[in-house]
Amino acid sequence: MSTVTRSTALITGASSGIGAAYAERLAARGHDLILVARRGDRLEKLASELTGTHGIAVQTVAADLASADGLRQVADILTADASIDMLINNAGVARLGATADLDMEALDSMLAINITALTRLSRAALPGFIARNRGTIVNIGSVMAINASPITSAYGGSKAYVLLFTRGLQEELKETAVRVQAVLPAGVATEIYDGTIMPLDQIPADLVMDVDTMVDAALAGLDSGETITFPSVGDADLWTKYAAASDTLFAASQTGTPAPRYGV
Ligand SMILES: NC(=O)c1ccc[n+]([C@@H]2O[C@H](COP(=O)([O-])OP(=O)(O)OC[C@H]3O[C@@H](n4cnc5c(N)ncnc54)[C@H](OP(=O)(O)O)[C@@H]3O)[C@@H](O)[C@H]2O)c1
């Protein structure tokens, strides 16, 4: 009888870009996979390639994570399948532009995918991970979480949520072996830019990372125990300083009195 514990990674948004690259890299590491996205044909194609190349088991789930039914379907899998010990919350969309110009439905669905789905799927996975004291959640954020710009207010806001949600989970899970990593990429060459007001060919090529390289860096960060990973930032101490400044500002708010400059 085999004593090897199978490990299954569930990856959202695995039909292209960063999610597909995670699928390939995790398959190469021997994980079985559950691949989620709307385009089931692409998932099937990737699944048969990965099964053939790496001899792993791959399940595909064609689900729309912006819909209540799709989200419930994937959440139920996370709750029921005890072999899942890795959740890659990667599915995301970028609706870019001035907020007053954004299509309301597109805005709603972006928030549903980038925020609600990531939160609900984490919520679905966590009880099992905690009970087994084993599991990793990788939340794909963005450097736009820390940058205000006139075309990314809602997208950047959704990614700021991912960063703070992840940091809060890390605090919740401190006493467990369950790990949560936030990955904050800058530009990565994927389809996410297609049809936006900022197509990839308008971004200087030297500012854009190859998708496999980005995922390799993010996994190296995870392997080294990093909890907040900026794949393209050379000086890791910059995050330490940023987090410390944020802690200092928060501590300074705990006074119970208005600041003297308000004169009240
Ligand atoms: N590329 C970058 O420069 C960059 C930088 C920072 C962060 N990110 C983040 O990286 C993540 C992956 O994006 P990407 O760059 O790899 O873009 P991508 O190639 O467009 O991939 C997005 C993935 O999300 C899935 N998805 C979108 N809407 C969905 C829905 N309603 N239900 C289920 N799945 C859905 C897509 O699959 P279907 O269309 O088949 O559903 C696709 O697999 C996102 O969270 C993005 O915000 C990207």
PDBQT file of the ligand as one rigid body, heavy atoms in Angstrom, charges set to zero:
ROOT
HETATM    1  N1  LIG A 301      -1.182  40.023 -15.917  1.00  0.00    +0.000 N 
HETATM    2  C1  LIG A 301      -0.825  40.966 -15.049  1.00  0.00    +0.000 C 
HETATM    3  O1  LIG A 301      -0.116  41.933 -15.382  1.00  0.00    +0.000 OA
HETATM    4  C2  LIG A 301      -1.263  40.856 -13.624  1.00  0.00    +0.000 A 
HETATM    5  C3  LIG A 301      -0.621  41.681 -12.691  1.00  0.00    +0.000 A 
HETATM    6  C4  LIG A 301      -1.023  41.604 -11.359  1.00  0.00    +0.000 A 
HETATM    7  C5  LIG A 301      -2.002  40.729 -10.986  1.00  0.00    +0.000 A 
HETATM    8  N2  LIG A 301      -2.620  39.936 -11.922  1.00  0.00    +0.000 N 
HETATM    9  C6  LIG A 301      -3.677  39.052 -11.440  1.00  0.00    +0.000 C 
HETATM   10  O2  LIG A 301      -3.395  37.739 -11.877  1.00  0.00    +0.000 OA
HETATM   11  C7  LIG A 301      -4.601  36.989 -11.901  1.00  0.00    +0.000 C 
HETATM   12  C8  LIG A 301      -4.657  36.169 -13.180  1.00  0.00    +0.000 C 
HETATM   13  O3  LIG A 301      -4.732  37.048 -14.275  1.00  0.00    +0.000 OA
HETATM   14  P1  LIG A 301      -3.931  36.831 -15.630  1.00  0.00    +0.000 P 
HETATM   15  O4  LIG A 301      -3.031  37.994 -15.787  1.00  0.00    +0.000 OA
HETATM   16  O5  LIG A 301      -3.385  35.476 -15.690  1.00  0.00    +0.000 OA
HETATM   17  O6  LIG A 301      -5.113  37.061 -16.685  1.00  0.00    +0.000 OA
HETATM   18  P2  LIG A 301      -5.881  36.071 -17.666  1.00  0.00    +0.000 P 
HETATM   19  O7  LIG A 301      -4.934  35.377 -18.552  1.00  0.00    +0.000 OA
HETATM   20  O8  LIG A 301      -6.941  36.923 -18.276  1.00  0.00    +0.000 OA
HETATM   21  O9  LIG A 301      -6.522  35.001 -16.696  1.00  0.00    +0.000 OA
HETATM   22  C9  LIG A 301      -7.654  35.259 -15.912  1.00  0.00    +0.000 C 
HETATM   23  C10 LIG A 301      -8.249  33.937 -15.516  1.00  0.00    +0.000 C 
HETATM   24  O10 LIG A 301      -9.397  34.186 -14.680  1.00  0.00    +0.000 OA
HETATM   25  C11 LIG A 301     -10.485  33.430 -15.189  1.00  0.00    +0.000 C 
HETATM   26  N3  LIG A 301     -11.751  34.096 -14.952  1.00  0.00    +0.000 N 
HETATM   27  C12 LIG A 301     -12.108  35.344 -15.321  1.00  0.00    +0.000 A 
HETATM   28  N4  LIG A 301     -13.400  35.566 -15.014  1.00  0.00    +0.000 NA
HETATM   29  C13 LIG A 301     -13.857  34.427 -14.439  1.00  0.00    +0.000 A 
HETATM   30  C14 LIG A 301     -15.108  34.024 -13.922  1.00  0.00    +0.000 A 
HETATM   31  N5  LIG A 301     -16.176  34.849 -13.947  1.00  0.00    +0.000 N 
HETATM   32  N6  LIG A 301     -15.238  32.789 -13.416  1.00  0.00    +0.000 NA
HETATM   33  C15 LIG A 301     -14.184  31.932 -13.402  1.00  0.00    +0.000 A 
HETATM   34  N7  LIG A 301     -12.971  32.259 -13.872  1.00  0.00    +0.000 NA
HETATM   35  C16 LIG A 301     -12.816  33.494 -14.391  1.00  0.00    +0.000 A 
HETATM   36  C17 LIG A 301     -10.218  33.319 -16.685  1.00  0.00    +0.000 C 
HETATM   37  O11 LIG A 301     -10.859  32.160 -17.212  1.00  0.00    +0.000 OA
HETATM   38  P3  LIG A 301     -12.186  32.137 -18.112  1.00  0.00    +0.000 P 
HETATM   39  O12 LIG A 301     -12.191  33.385 -18.936  1.00  0.00    +0.000 OA
HETATM   40  O13 LIG A 301     -12.035  30.885 -18.902  1.00  0.00    +0.000 OA
HETATM   41  O14 LIG A 301     -13.305  32.075 -17.123  1.00  0.00    +0.000 OA
HETATM   42  C18 LIG A 301      -8.709  33.121 -16.704  1.00  0.00    +0.000 C 
HETATM   43  O15 LIG A 301      -8.392  31.773 -16.526  1.00  0.00    +0.000 OA
HETATM   44  C19 LIG A 301      -5.735  37.994 -11.725  1.00  0.00    +0.000 C 
HETATM   45  O16 LIG A 301      -6.211  37.945 -10.407  1.00  0.00    +0.000 OA
HETATM   46  C20 LIG A 301      -5.058  39.330 -12.000  1.00  0.00    +0.000 C 
HETATM   47  O17 LIG A 301      -5.701  40.386 -11.338  1.00  0.00    +0.000 OA
HETATM   48  C21 LIG A 301      -2.267  39.978 -13.221  1.00  0.00    +0.000 A 
ENDROOT
TORSDOF 0
